[in-house]
């Protein structure tokens, strides 16, 4: 999976950088949102608590998707602006081992 940036702009009002990008995945399945988020964290040199991948829209018949992500300056800014459903969608699930131990 490769990521090509289309646009990157500062939004000082919301304390964030907005990023539009192409996600290229020839010969692979459409990547999961959390996989794209991990790749963006590395490319943008940020922390996982400060980035939200808002959407990822695959192109019909092409191994390419268009995405939109927001990188916040502070965790408080992210929590004030983003809806809880978006934050939950960008949160990694708890490991299955911990869930199994809790049930016993």
N, C-alpha and C positions, 0 to 999 in steps of 0.2 A: 504494500500500500504506500502510495506517495501522496504528498499534499503540496498543492501549488496555491500560493496566495493570490487572490484577485485584488482585494482592497483591504486596507488597514487604516482605520481612522480613530482619532481620539475623540471621546465624548466626555468633556470635563464636568458637565452637569451631573452625570451619573457616575463619575469617577471610574471610567472604564475605557478600554480600547475595543472597538468592534472590528471583527475580522470576517471577511468573506473568502471562501476558499473552494478549490476543486479537490476532491478526493478521488484519486485514480487507483483502480484495483483490477488490472487486466488479469484474467485467468483465475480470479478469486471470487468468493461470494461477497455480497455487499457487506462492508464492515459494520460491526456493532458500534453504537454511539460511544460507548466507553472506550473502545479501542481507538477510535478517532480522537477522543479526548486525551488519551495517554500520549499519542503521537504529537498532538498540539502542545501539550505541556513541555515536551522535549524541545520542539522547534521554537516555541515562544519563550522558553526559559522562565517559566512561571511555576506556581504551586497549584496542586490539584484543587485546593479549597477556593482558589480565586478565579477559576475558569468554568464557564458554562457553555456547553454546545447546545444552542437553541434548536437548530434543526439540521437535518441531513436529508436531502432529496435526491434519490437516484434518478438518473436520466434513463428513459426507456430505450432499451436495446444497446446501451453503451456501458462499459465498465467504468462509469464516472458518476460522481454525485456532487451536488453543490451544497455547501454547508455555510452556516453562520454561527459564530462563536463570540462570546464576550469575556474579556479578561478584566477583572475588577482590581482596583488598587488596594482595597481592604475587604475583609470578610463581612464587616458590618454593612458596607455599601451593597454587596451582593444580596445579603439577607433582606435589606430594606426594599430593594427594587424587584427582585425576582419572585415569581409565584412559587408557593411550596411545591406544586407539581413539577415544575421545571428543576428545582433543586433536587427533588427526590429522583427524577429521571437521570440526573447526572451524578448520583451517589452510588458508589459500588456496593453491591449486596454483601451482607455479612457472610463470612465463610460458612460452608455447610457443616463443618465439624462442630462449630459452636452451637448451631441450632440442634444437632443431634444430641449433644450432651445436655442441653436445656430440657429436652423432651423426656429424658430418662429419670 
